[in-house]
Amino acid sequence: MTRKIEQVRFAADAPKKKRVAAYCRVSSGKDAMLHSLSAQVSYYSDYIQKHGWEYAGVYADEALTGTNDNRENFQRLLAECRKGTIQMVITKSISRFARNTVTLLETVRELKALGVDVYFEEQNIHTMSADGELMLTILASYAQEESLSVSENMKWRIRRNFEEGKPWSGLILGYRFQNGQFVVVPEEAEIVKRIFREYLDGLGATAIMKGLNEDGILTRLGKPWRIEGVLKILRNYNYTGNLILQKTYRENHLTKRKMKNNGEKPQYHAVGTHEAIIDLATFEAVQEELARRSEHYSGKKPSTVTYPFTRLIVCANCGKHYKRKTTATGIVWICSTYNTHGKKACSSKAIPESVLYELTADTPIGDLTAIRAEKDNTLVFCFKNGEQTVKRWRDRSRAESWTDAMKETARQYALAQHSKK
């Protein structure tokens, strides 16, 4: 009997493709960023596929700084490498990856320990190669020195401009920065004059803000006004036609952190550099009034005070917390949005504090997680155990809302009117 033996060939498993990602830093500004990112995604996608690797995406950050702690997508890339989903990273140059030699080497060594190779195109260096780290150390030092040189050159140009009374740049309501100078924008200048005028007329920053928003007037960036924006206008010395230059500076060429100049660097006072919107006498009067009001109110304001309903009442209309406020008719709790921006921003109602105490008389406040203030005088009490209770309160009559002082004034007025008859 003849046996027939057949050889069975098993197809070998195809080698798993190396997953490769790219890291880049793209140009600042929305349009430039989109164009730059699109071009680099296309380039790296073709580059990776031509080498037979699996494309794992392009991670890009805005080209503002070379430090890695504030680069969101750089951190995402590192997280993927730590998971083992990326085996190689391609980047254009050492300076794009990190400008700090220590940071660069720490990151490269971590990735190397994870088995992740980093390839720098311009320098033609693979970190997994035998001499990769030595070459990186040398070249990264050069990159860091180059960054320092660029930074020092920039500082020199800025100082020269300051010495000549020229601002480095400017984004300020009332002016446009053209050819190194502030040029007045008449319609915006009127807004600035209005703010100064109303403040000296007795209005506060909150009232001025509300008036601007109610009139549909927007900030320089096209947004609704905030209290901080009004105060910034009132304190801006540039409106006098003069400049105080180098009020801030950068910590160093690596972090580029913006620091307030408290005497660490020289400041420059340039007089008559551009057309004034506010005369110096008006500006100084406003500064004196700002100081007077600050001193007046700071003496009366207590340190942080917590009341039973602090951060407990939530507005169902806008989501903000209610705050305690003393009014002519007594103490109420009012939505923060309504209190700051008015009824147009939030149509909620103030709740008398006495009403809150009545409604919580049989309810331990410590058992509550929130009190949701809804329309039609409805309050929803949310408990820690997940239960909810709905209660409604009624508006006080005019007689109930009058204080003793108001009643006495009305009584005296009535007597005076009666004696005239």
Contacts in CASP RR format, 6 or more apart in sequence:
PFRMAT RR
TARGET T0000
AUTHOR 0000-0000-0000
METHOD contacts of the structure
MODEL  1
MTRKIEQVRFAADAPKKKRVAAYCRVSSGKDAMLHSLSAQVSYYSDYIQK
HGWEYAGVYADEALTGTNDNRENFQRLLAECRKGTIQMVITKSISRFARN
TVTLLETVRELKALGVDVYFEEQNIHTMSADGELMLTILASYAQEESLSV
SENMKWRIRRNFEEGKPWSGLILGYRFQNGQFVVVPEEAEIVKRIFREYL
DGLGATAIMKGLNEDGILTRLGKPWRIEGVLKILRNYNYTGNLILQKTYR
ENHLTKRKMKNNGEKPQYHAVGTHEAIIDLATFEAVQEELARRSEHYSGK
KPSTVTYPFTRLIVCANCGKHYKRKTTATGIVWICSTYNTHGKKACSSKA
IPESVLYELTADTPIGDLTAIRAEKDNTLVFCFKNGEQTVKRWRDRSRAE
SWTDAMKETARQYALAQHSKK
17 52 0 8 1.000
17 53 0 8 1.000
17 54 0 8 1.000
18 53 0 8 1.000
18 54 0 8 1.000
18 87 0 8 1.000
18 88 0 8 1.000
19 53 0 8 1.000
19 54 0 8 1.000
19 56 0 8 1.000
19 85 0 8 1.000
19 86 0 8 1.000
19 87 0 8 1.000
19 88 0 8 1.000
20 48 0 8 1.000
20 51 0 8 1.000
20 53 0 8 1.000
20 54 0 8 1.000
20 55 0 8 1.000
20 56 0 8 1.000
20 86 0 8 1.000
20 87 0 8 1.000
20 88 0 8 1.000
20 89 0 8 1.000
20 90 0 8 1.000
21 56 0 8 1.000
21 57 0 8 1.000
21 58 0 8 1.000
21 59 0 8 1.000
21 77 0 8 1.000
21 80 0 8 1.000
21 86 0 8 1.000
21 88 0 8 1.000
21 89 0 8 1.000
21 90 0 8 1.000
22 40 0 8 1.000
22 44 0 8 1.000
22 47 0 8 1.000
22 48 0 8 1.000
22 57 0 8 1.000
22 58 0 8 1.000
22 59 0 8 1.000
22 89 0 8 1.000
22 90 0 8 1.000
22 91 0 8 1.000
23 58 0 8 1.000
23 59 0 8 1.000
23 60 0 8 1.000
23 73 0 8 1.000
23 74 0 8 1.000
23 77 0 8 1.000
23 89 0 8 1.000
23 90 0 8 1.000
23 91 0 8 1.000
23 96 0 8 1.000
23 97 0 8 1.000
24 37 0 8 1.000
24 40 0 8 1.000
24 44 0 8 1.000
24 58 0 8 1.000
24 59 0 8 1.000
24 60 0 8 1.000
24 91 0 8 1.000
24 92 0 8 1.000
24 96 0 8 1.000
25 60 0 8 1.000
25 61 0 8 1.000
25 62 0 8 1.000
25 63 0 8 1.000
25 66 0 8 1.000
25 96 0 8 1.000
26 32 0 8 1.000
26 33 0 8 1.000
26 36 0 8 1.000
26 37 0 8 1.000
26 40 0 8 1.000
26 60 0 8 1.000
26 61 0 8 1.000
26 62 0 8 1.000
26 63 0 8 1.000
27 33 0 8 1.000
27 35 0 8 1.000
27 36 0 8 1.000
27 62 0 8 1.000
27 63 0 8 1.000
28 62 0 8 1.000
28 63 0 8 1.000
28 64 0 8 1.000
29 62 0 8 1.000
33 62 0 8 1.000
37 58 0 8 1.000
37 60 0 8 1.000
40 58 0 8 1.000
40 60 0 8 1.000
41 57 0 8 1.000
41 58 0 8 1.000
44 55 0 8 1.000
44 57 0 8 1.000
44 58 0 8 1.000
44 90 0 8 1.000
45 55 0 8 1.000
45 57 0 8 1.000
45 58 0 8 1.000
47 90 0 8 1.000
48 54 0 8 1.000
48 55 0 8 1.000
48 56 0 8 1.000
48 90 0 8 1.000
49 55 0 8 1.000
53 88 0 8 1.000
56 80 0 8 1.000
56 85 0 8 1.000
56 86 0 8 1.000
59 73 0 8 1.000
59 74 0 8 1.000
59 76 0 8 1.000
59 77 0 8 1.000
60 73 0 8 1.000
61 71 0 8 1.000
61 72 0 8 1.000
61 73 0 8 1.000
61 74 0 8 1.000
64 256 0 8 1.000
65 71 0 8 1.000
65 255 0 8 1.000
65 256 0 8 1.000
66 98 0 8 1.000
66 99 0 8 1.000
66 100 0 8 1.000
66 254 0 8 1.000
67 98 0 8 1.000
67 99 0 8 1.000
67 100 0 8 1.000
67 103 0 8 1.000
67 254 0 8 1.000
67 255 0 8 1.000
67 256 0 8 1.000
68 74 0 8 1.000
68 75 0 8 1.000
68 98 0 8 1.000
68 103 0 8 1.000
68 107 0 8 1.000
77 86 0 8 1.000
77 89 0 8 1.000
78 107 0 8 1.000
78 110 0 8 1.000
78 111 0 8 1.000
80 86 0 8 1.000
81 89 0 8 1.000
81 111 0 8 1.000
81 114 0 8 1.000
81 116 0 8 1.000
82 114 0 8 1.000
84 114 0 8 1.000
84 116 0 8 1.000
86 116 0 8 1.000
87 115 0 8 1.000
87 116 0 8 1.000
87 117 0 8 1.000
88 116 0 8 1.000
88 117 0 8 1.000
88 118 0 8 1.000
88 119 0 8 1.000
89 111 0 8 1.000
89 116 0 8 1.000
89 117 0 8 1.000
89 118 0 8 1.000
89 119 0 8 1.000
90 118 0 8 1.000
90 119 0 8 1.000
90 121 0 8 1.000
91 97 0 8 1.000
91 118 0 8 1.000
91 119 0 8 1.000
91 120 0 8 1.000
91 121 0 8 1.000
92 120 0 8 1.000
92 121 0 8 1.000
92 122 0 8 1.000
93 120 0 8 1.000
93 121 0 8 1.000
93 122 0 8 1.000
93 123 0 8 1.000
93 143 0 8 1.000
94 104 0 8 1.000
94 120 0 8 1.000
94 122 0 8 1.000
94 123 0 8 1.000
94 136 0 8 1.000
94 139 0 8 1.000
94 140 0 8 1.000
94 143 0 8 1.000
95 143 0 8 1.000
95 146 0 8 1.000
95 147 0 8 1.000
97 104 0 8 1.000
97 107 0 8 1.000
97 118 0 8 1.000
97 120 0 8 1.000
98 104 0 8 1.000
98 107 0 8 1.000
98 140 0 8 1.000
99 143 0 8 1.000
99 144 0 8 1.000
99 147 0 8 1.000
99 253 0 8 1.000
99 254 0 8 1.000
100 144 0 8 1.000
100 254 0 8 1.000
101 137 0 8 1.000
101 140 0 8 1.000
101 141 0 8 1.000
101 143 0 8 1.000
101 144 0 8 1.000
104 136 0 8 1.000
104 140 0 8 1.000
105 133 0 8 1.000
105 136 0 8 1.000
105 137 0 8 1.000
105 140 0 8 1.000
108 118 0 8 1.000
108 127 0 8 1.000
108 133 0 8 1.000
108 136 0 8 1.000
109 133 0 8 1.000
111 117 0 8 1.000
111 118 0 8 1.000
111 127 0 8 1.000
112 127 0 8 1.000
112 128 0 8 1.000
112 133 0 8 1.000
115 128 0 8 1.000
117 126 0 8 1.000
117 127 0 8 1.000
117 128 0 8 1.000
118 126 0 8 1.000
118 127 0 8 1.000
119 125 0 8 1.000
119 126 0 8 1.000
119 127 0 8 1.000
120 136 0 8 1.000
123 135 0 8 1.000
123 139 0 8 1.000
125 132 0 8 1.000
125 135 0 8 1.000
125 136 0 8 1.000
125 139 0 8 1.000
126 132 0 8 1.000
127 133 0 8 1.000
127 136 0 8 1.000
144 254 0 8 1.000
147 253 0 8 1.000
147 254 0 8 1.000
148 253 0 8 1.000
150 253 0 8 1.000
151 250 0 8 1.000
151 252 0 8 1.000
151 253 0 8 1.000
152 253 0 8 1.000
158 168 0 8 1.000
158 246 0 8 1.000
159 246 0 8 1.000
161 167 0 8 1.000
161 168 0 8 1.000
162 168 0 8 1.000
162 245 0 8 1.000
162 246 0 8 1.000
162 268 0 8 1.000
162 270 0 8 1.000
163 268 0 8 1.000
165 243 0 8 1.000
165 245 0 8 1.000
165 268 0 8 1.000
165 270 0 8 1.000
165 273 0 8 1.000
166 180 0 8 1.000
166 181 0 8 1.000
166 270 0 8 1.000
166 273 0 8 1.000
167 177 0 8 1.000
167 180 0 8 1.000
167 182 0 8 1.000
167 243 0 8 1.000
167 245 0 8 1.000
167 273 0 8 1.000
168 245 0 8 1.000
169 177 0 8 1.000
170 177 0 8 1.000
170 182 0 8 1.000
171 177 0 8 1.000
171 220 0 8 1.000
172 182 0 8 1.000
172 220 0 8 1.000
172 236 0 8 1.000
172 238 0 8 1.000
173 188 0 8 1.000
173 191 0 8 1.000
173 192 0 8 1.000
173 219 0 8 1.000
173 220 0 8 1.000
173 233 0 8 1.000
174 184 0 8 1.000
174 185 0 8 1.000
174 188 0 8 1.000
174 189 0 8 1.000
174 191 0 8 1.000
174 192 0 8 1.000
174 220 0 8 1.000
174 277 0 8 1.000
175 182 0 8 1.000
175 183 0 8 1.000
175 184 0 8 1.000
175 185 0 8 1.000
175 188 0 8 1.000
175 238 0 8 1.000
175 274 0 8 1.000
175 277 0 8 1.000
176 182 0 8 1.000
176 183 0 8 1.000
176 185 0 8 1.000
177 183 0 8 1.000
181 273 0 8 1.000
181 274 0 8 1.000
182 238 0 8 1.000
182 241 0 8 1.000
182 273 0 8 1.000
182 274 0 8 1.000
182 275 0 8 1.000
183 274 0 8 1.000
183 275 0 8 1.000
184 274 0 8 1.000
184 275 0 8 1.000
184 277 0 8 1.000
188 220 0 8 1.000
189 277 0 8 1.000
191 212 0 8 1.000
191 217 0 8 1.000
192 233 0 8 1.000
192 239 0 8 1.000
192 277 0 8 1.000
192 278 0 8 1.000
193 277 0 8 1.000
193 278 0 8 1.000
194 212 0 8 1.000
195 208 0 8 1.000
195 212 0 8 1.000
195 230 0 8 1.000
195 233 0 8 1.000
195 234 0 8 1.000
196 233 0 8 1.000
196 234 0 8 1.000
196 239 0 8 1.000
196 278 0 8 1.000
196 282 0 8 1.000
196 283 0 8 1.000
196 286 0 8 1.000
198 204 0 8 1.000
198 207 0 8 1.000
198 208 0 8 1.000
199 205 0 8 1.000
199 208 0 8 1.000
199 234 0 8 1.000
199 286 0 8 1.000
199 289 0 8 1.000
200 282 0 8 1.000
200 285 0 8 1.000
200 286 0 8 1.000
200 289 0 8 1.000
204 293 0 8 1.000
205 227 0 8 1.000
205 230 0 8 1.000
205 231 0 8 1.000
205 234 0 8 1.000
206 227 0 8 1.000
206 340 0 8 1.000
208 230 0 8 1.000
209 225 0 8 1.000
209 226 0 8 1.000
209 227 0 8 1.000
209 229 0 8 1.000
209 230 0 8 1.000
209 340 0 8 1.000
209 341 0 8 1.000
210 340 0 8 1.000
210 341 0 8 1.000
210 342 0 8 1.000
212 225 0 8 1.000
212 230 0 8 1.000
213 224 0 8 1.000
213 225 0 8 1.000
213 341 0 8 1.000
213 344 0 8 1.000
213 345 0 8 1.000
214 344 0 8 1.000
217 225 0 8 1.000
218 224 0 8 1.000
218 225 0 8 1.000
219 225 0 8 1.000
219 229 0 8 1.000
224 341 0 8 1.000
227 340 0 8 1.000
231 290 0 8 1.000
233 239 0 8 1.000
234 286 0 8 1.000
234 290 0 8 1.000
235 287 0 8 1.000
235 290 0 8 1.000
237 243 0 8 1.000
237 244 0 8 1.000
237 283 0 8 1.000
239 276 0 8 1.000
239 277 0 8 1.000
239 278 0 8 1.000
239 283 0 8 1.000
240 276 0 8 1.000
240 278 0 8 1.000
240 279 0 8 1.000
240 280 0 8 1.000
240 283 0 8 1.000
241 272 0 8 1.000
241 273 0 8 1.000
241 274 0 8 1.000
241 275 0 8 1.000
241 276 0 8 1.000
241 277 0 8 1.000
242 269 0 8 1.000
242 270 0 8 1.000
242 271 0 8 1.000
242 272 0 8 1.000
242 273 0 8 1.000
242 276 0 8 1.000
242 280 0 8 1.000
243 268 0 8 1.000
243 269 0 8 1.000
243 270 0 8 1.000
243 273 0 8 1.000
243 274 0 8 1.000
244 267 0 8 1.000
244 268 0 8 1.000
244 269 0 8 1.000
244 270 0 8 1.000
245 267 0 8 1.000
245 268 0 8 1.000
245 269 0 8 1.000
245 270 0 8 1.000
246 261 0 8 1.000
246 265 0 8 1.000
246 266 0 8 1.000
246 267 0 8 1.000
246 268 0 8 1.000
247 260 0 8 1.000
247 261 0 8 1.000
247 267 0 8 1.000
248 258 0 8 1.000
248 259 0 8 1.000
248 260 0 8 1.000
248 261 0 8 1.000
249 258 0 8 1.000
249 259 0 8 1.000
249 261 0 8 1.000
249 264 0 8 1.000
249 265 0 8 1.000
250 256 0 8 1.000
250 257 0 8 1.000
250 258 0 8 1.000
250 259 0 8 1.000
251 257 0 8 1.000
251 258 0 8 1.000
251 259 0 8 1.000
261 267 0 8 1.000
307 324 0 8 1.000
308 365 0 8 1.000
309 322 0 8 1.000
309 324 0 8 1.000
309 333 0 8 1.000
309 353 0 8 1.000
309 356 0 8 1.000
309 365 0 8 1.000
309 371 0 8 1.000
310 324 0 8 1.000
311 321 0 8 1.000
312 321 0 8 1.000
312 365 0 8 1.000
312 368 0 8 1.000
312 370 0 8 1.000
312 371 0 8 1.000
313 321 0 8 1.000
313 322 0 8 1.000
313 333 0 8 1.000
313 351 0 8 1.000
313 356 0 8 1.000
313 370 0 8 1.000
313 371 0 8 1.000
313 372 0 8 1.000
313 373 0 8 1.000
314 320 0 8 1.000
314 321 0 8 1.000
314 322 0 8 1.000
314 370 0 8 1.000
314 371 0 8 1.000
314 372 0 8 1.000
314 373 0 8 1.000
315 321 0 8 1.000
315 322 0 8 1.000
315 335 0 8 1.000
315 336 0 8 1.000
315 337 0 8 1.000
315 338 0 8 1.000
315 346 0 8 1.000
315 348 0 8 1.000
315 373 0 8 1.000
316 372 0 8 1.000
316 373 0 8 1.000
316 374 0 8 1.000
316 375 0 8 1.000
316 380 0 8 1.000
317 335 0 8 1.000
317 346 0 8 1.000
317 347 0 8 1.000
317 348 0 8 1.000
317 375 0 8 1.000
318 335 0 8 1.000
318 337 0 8 1.000
318 345 0 8 1.000
318 346 0 8 1.000
318 348 0 8 1.000
319 337 0 8 1.000
320 335 0 8 1.000
320 336 0 8 1.000
320 337 0 8 1.000
320 346 0 8 1.000
321 336 0 8 1.000
322 333 0 8 1.000
322 334 0 8 1.000
322 335 0 8 1.000
322 336 0 8 1.000
322 351 0 8 1.000
322 373 0 8 1.000
323 333 0 8 1.000
323 334 0 8 1.000
323 336 0 8 1.000
323 339 0 8 1.000
324 331 0 8 1.000
324 332 0 8 1.000
324 333 0 8 1.000
324 353 0 8 1.000
325 331 0 8 1.000
325 332 0 8 1.000
325 333 0 8 1.000
325 334 0 8 1.000
325 339 0 8 1.000
325 350 0 8 1.000
327 350 0 8 1.000
328 403 0 8 1.000
328 406 0 8 1.000
329 401 0 8 1.000
329 402 0 8 1.000
329 403 0 8 1.000
329 406 0 8 1.000
330 352 0 8 1.000
330 353 0 8 1.000
330 403 0 8 1.000
331 352 0 8 1.000
331 353 0 8 1.000
331 354 0 8 1.000
332 350 0 8 1.000
332 351 0 8 1.000
332 352 0 8 1.000
332 353 0 8 1.000
333 350 0 8 1.000
333 351 0 8 1.000
333 352 0 8 1.000
333 353 0 8 1.000
333 356 0 8 1.000
334 348 0 8 1.000
334 350 0 8 1.000
334 351 0 8 1.000
335 346 0 8 1.000
335 348 0 8 1.000
335 350 0 8 1.000
335 373 0 8 1.000
337 345 0 8 1.000
337 346 0 8 1.000
337 348 0 8 1.000
338 345 0 8 1.000
338 346 0 8 1.000
338 347 0 8 1.000
338 348 0 8 1.000
338 350 0 8 1.000
348 373 0 8 1.000
349 373 0 8 1.000
349 377 0 8 1.000
351 373 0 8 1.000
351 379 0 8 1.000
351 393 0 8 1.000
352 396 0 8 1.000
355 393 0 8 1.000
356 371 0 8 1.000
358 393 0 8 1.000
359 379 0 8 1.000
359 381 0 8 1.000
359 391 0 8 1.000
359 393 0 8 1.000
360 381 0 8 1.000
363 381 0 8 1.000
363 389 0 8 1.000
366 384 0 8 1.000
367 383 0 8 1.000
367 384 0 8 1.000
367 385 0 8 1.000
368 381 0 8 1.000
368 382 0 8 1.000
368 383 0 8 1.000
368 384 0 8 1.000
369 382 0 8 1.000
369 383 0 8 1.000
369 384 0 8 1.000
370 382 0 8 1.000
371 379 0 8 1.000
371 380 0 8 1.000
371 381 0 8 1.000
371 382 0 8 1.000
372 379 0 8 1.000
372 380 0 8 1.000
372 382 0 8 1.000
373 379 0 8 1.000
374 380 0 8 1.000
376 392 0 8 1.000
377 392 0 8 1.000
377 393 0 8 1.000
377 394 0 8 1.000
377 395 0 8 1.000
378 390 0 8 1.000
378 391 0 8 1.000
378 392 0 8 1.000
379 390 0 8 1.000
379 391 0 8 1.000
379 392 0 8 1.000
379 393 0 8 1.000
380 388 0 8 1.000
380 389 0 8 1.000
380 390 0 8 1.000
381 388 0 8 1.000
381 389 0 8 1.000
381 390 0 8 1.000
381 391 0 8 1.000
382 388 0 8 1.000
383 389 0 8 1.000
402 410 0 8 1.000
END
